Amino acid sequence: LDQHDLPHMVYLADGLWKYAHLDSAQWETEPLAPFTPARSRLAVAVDQADRPHVVYYVGDPWKPDVIYARRGAQGWETTQVAQMASSADLALDQAGNPHLIYRSVANADLLYAR
């Protein structure tokens, strides 16, 4: 939920990960990234400026890459966080900085990135 208690979500439709948020009366949607048959678990967080932050996977379903995306003024800004990782989750601190945890597929270590 954002500062106005309105929901934000990411879902799969038409072969794309899509981002949607309720703008008081109607849902606003936009494409986020092409779907790849990697893991389908996503994490979404909304900062104090109501900007969404998302963690999702791309690539090989057995060795997926973790991608962090942030909605900026010019669109989605993406960063590859890790290769061969799973079980990613996302939280934002009070300043809106992302904190990610994920598990290495190679050795099952739990890792942290910010």
C-alpha positions in Angstrom: 0.0 0.0 0.0 1.2 3.5 -0.7 0.9 6.6 1.4 -2.8 6.9 0.5 -3.5 3.2 1.4 -3.9 2.3 -2.3 -2.6 -1.1 -3.6 0.3 -1.7 -6.0 0.9 -5.1 -7.6 2.8 -6.9 -10.3 1.2 -9.7 -12.3 1.7 -11.7 -15.5 -0.4 -11.0 -18.6 0.1 -11.4 -22.3 3.7 -12.6 -21.8 4.7 -9.6 -19.7 5.2 -8.8 -16.1 3.0 -5.8 -15.6 2.8 -3.2 -12.8 -0.5 -1.9 -11.7 -1.7 0.5 -9.0 -5.1 1.7 -8.0 -5.3 5.5 -8.6 -8.4 6.2 -6.4 -11.0 5.2 -9.0 -9.3 3.0 -11.6 -6.4 0.7 -12.1 -3.4 2.1 -14.0 -1.2 -0.5 -15.6 2.1 -0.6 -17.5 4.6 -3.2 -18.7 7.5 -3.9 -16.5 9.5 -6.6 -18.2 9.1 -9.5 -20.6 8.2 -12.7 -18.9 10.8 -15.5 -18.8 10.1 -18.9 -17.4 12.3 -18.2 -14.4 10.7 -18.2 -10.9 7.4 -16.5 -10.6 7.8 -15.1 -7.1 8.0 -11.3 -7.0 8.4 -8.7 -4.3 6.9 -5.2 -4.4 7.5 -2.3 -2.1 6.4 1.4 -2.3 8.5 4.2 -1.0 7.3 7.4 0.8 7.0 9.2 -2.6 4.7 6.4 -3.8 7.3 5.0 -6.3 7.2 1.3 -6.7 10.3 -1.0 -6.3 10.1 -4.5 -7.6 12.3 -7.6 -7.4 11.8 -10.3 -10.1 13.6 -13.1 -11.9 14.8 -13.6 -15.5 16.6 -16.3 -17.3 16.9 -20.0 -16.8 14.3 -21.3 -14.3 16.9 -23.4 -12.5 19.5 -20.7 -12.4 17.6 -17.4 -12.5 19.0 -13.9 -12.2 17.5 -11.5 -9.7 16.5 -8.1 -11.1 15.7 -5.0 -9.0 13.6 -2.4 -10.7 12.6 1.1 -9.5 10.0 3.4 -11.2 11.8 6.6 -11.9 10.9 9.8 -13.7 12.0 8.4 -17.1 10.5 4.9 -16.6 11.7 1.7 -15.1 15.3 1.6 -14.0 16.7 -2.0 -13.6 19.7 -3.5 -12.0 20.9 -7.1 -12.0 21.4 -7.9 -8.3 22.6 -11.5 -8.6 23.1 -14.4 -10.9 21.8 -17.9 -10.1 19.7 -16.9 -7.1 16.2 -17.5 -5.8 13.9 -16.7 -2.9 14.5 -12.9 -3.2 12.6 -10.5 -1.0 12.7 -6.7 -0.8 12.2 -4.1 1.9 12.7 -0.3 1.9 14.2 1.7 4.8 12.8 5.0 5.9 14.9 6.8 3.3 13.5 4.6 0.5 16.7 2.7 0.0 16.2 -1.0 -1.1 17.4 -3.9 1.0 17.3 -7.3 -0.7 17.9 -10.8 0.6 18.1 -13.8 -1.7 19.5 -17.4 -1.7 22.3 -18.5 -3.9 21.3 -21.4 -6.1 25.0 -22.6 -6.2 25.5 -23.2 -2.5 22.2 -22.2 -0.7 23.8 -19.3 1.1 21.5 -16.5 2.2 22.9 -13.2 0.8 22.1 -9.5 1.4 22.3 -6.6 -1.0 21.5 -2.9 -0.9 
